[in-house]
Amino acid sequence: MLKFIKTLSWFLTALAFITLMVVNRDIITVHFWPLPYEAEIPVFFVFFVGALVGILGTWLVGMAGRIETRFRSKPPIEDQDEEEEFSRAMEEIENQDSNT
C-alpha cells in the first residue's frame, strides 16, 4: 500500500510539473548580473532549475543526518571485539561454576 501511495504521489507531482511547463512557455530574458551575459529562456526552465537546486540542497542537508544515523546504528569494531571477548569470558566462568 505504501509503494502505491509513493508511486501515486510521484505521478501527481510529475503531472503538475508537466502542466506547469506547458502553460509557461513564454520567453524571458535572464541577466547574469555581474557578468555581461544574458540568455533568453522559457519560464518553465527557471522553474525546472529552481526545483533541481531545491532538491539538491535538501539532499545535501539531509546527508549529515543520514551519515550520523548510519554511524550510530553500528557499534565501532573495537566494541564488538570487546563484547565477544566478554561473552567468551562469561561462558568460561559459567562452565567453571557448573563443573564444580
VEXDREN-2710 file (C-alpha; in Angstrom, 1 decimal):
% VEXDREN-2710
k/r/px/py/pz
1/MET/0.0/0.0/0.0
2/LEU/2.8/2.4/0.8
3/LYS/4.5/1.7/-2.5
4/PHE/1.2/2.6/-4.3
5/ILE/0.9/5.9/-2.4
6/LYS/4.5/6.7/-3.1
7/THR/4.1/6.0/-6.8
8/LEU/0.9/7.9/-7.0
9/SER/2.5/11.0/-5.3
10/TRP/5.4/10.9/-7.8
11/PHE/2.9/10.6/-10.7
12/LEU/0.8/13.6/-9.5
13/THR/4.0/15.6/-8.9
14/ALA/5.2/14.9/-12.4
15/LEU/1.8/15.7/-13.9
16/ALA/1.7/19.0/-12.1
17/PHE/5.2/19.8/-13.2
18/ILE/4.5/18.9/-16.9
19/THR/1.3/21.1/-16.8
20/LEU/3.3/24.0/-15.4
21/MET/5.9/23.6/-18.1
22/VAL/3.3/23.5/-20.9
23/VAL/1.4/26.6/-19.6
24/ASN/4.6/28.7/-19.0
25/ARG/6.2/28.6/-22.4
26/ASP/6.8/32.3/-22.6
27/ILE/10.3/33.5/-23.3
28/ILE/12.0/35.7/-20.7
29/THR/15.5/37.3/-20.6
30/VAL/17.7/36.3/-17.7
31/HIS/20.6/38.6/-16.9
32/PHE/23.6/37.2/-15.1
33/TRP/24.2/40.4/-13.3
34/PRO/27.9/41.0/-12.6
35/LEU/28.8/39.2/-15.8
36/PRO/27.9/40.8/-19.2
37/TYR/25.8/37.7/-20.2
38/GLU/22.1/37.3/-20.7
39/ALA/20.0/34.5/-22.0
40/GLU/16.5/34.2/-23.4
41/ILE/14.9/31.1/-21.9
42/PRO/11.4/29.8/-21.4
43/VAL/9.8/30.5/-18.0
44/PHE/9.5/26.8/-17.2
45/PHE/13.2/26.4/-17.4
46/VAL/13.6/28.8/-14.5
47/PHE/11.1/26.6/-12.5
48/PHE/12.9/23.5/-13.5
49/VAL/16.4/24.8/-12.4
50/GLY/14.9/26.1/-9.2
51/ALA/13.3/22.7/-8.4
52/LEU/16.6/20.9/-9.1
53/VAL/18.6/23.3/-6.9
54/GLY/16.0/22.8/-4.1
55/ILE/16.1/19.1/-4.4
56/LEU/19.9/19.0/-4.4
57/GLY/20.1/21.4/-1.4
58/THR/17.6/19.3/0.6
59/TRP/19.5/16.1/-0.3
60/LEU/22.8/17.6/0.8
61/VAL/21.4/19.0/4.1
62/GLY/19.8/15.6/4.9
63/MET/23.1/13.8/4.1
64/ALA/24.6/14.8/7.5
65/GLY/21.7/13.2/9.4
66/ARG/21.9/10.1/7.3
67/ILE/25.6/9.7/7.9
68/GLU/25.1/10.3/11.7
69/THR/22.3/7.7/11.8
70/ARG/24.5/5.2/9.9
71/PHE/27.3/5.5/12.4
72/ARG/25.1/5.5/15.5
73/SER/23.4/2.3/14.4
74/LYS/26.7/0.3/14.2
75/PRO/28.9/0.0/17.2
76/PRO/32.6/0.5/16.5
77/ILE/34.7/-2.6/15.7
78/GLU/36.6/-2.4/18.9
79/ASP/33.4/-2.5/20.9
80/GLN/32.3/-5.6/19.0
81/ASP/35.6/-7.4/19.8
82/GLU/35.4/-6.4/23.4
83/GLU/31.8/-7.6/23.6
84/GLU/32.8/-11.0/22.1
85/GLU/35.7/-11.4/24.5
86/PHE/33.4/-10.5/27.4
87/SER/30.8/-13.1/26.3
88/ARG/33.5/-15.8/26.0
89/ALA/34.9/-15.0/29.5
90/MET/31.4/-15.2/31.0
91/GLU/30.8/-18.5/29.3
92/GLU/34.1/-19.8/30.7
93/ILE/33.1/-18.7/34.2
94/GLU/29.7/-20.3/33.9
95/ASN/31.3/-23.5/32.7
96/GLN/33.7/-23.5/35.6
97/ASP/30.8/-22.9/38.1
98/SER/28.8/-25.8/36.6
99/ASN/31.8/-28.2/36.7
100/THR/32.4/-27.6/40.5
END
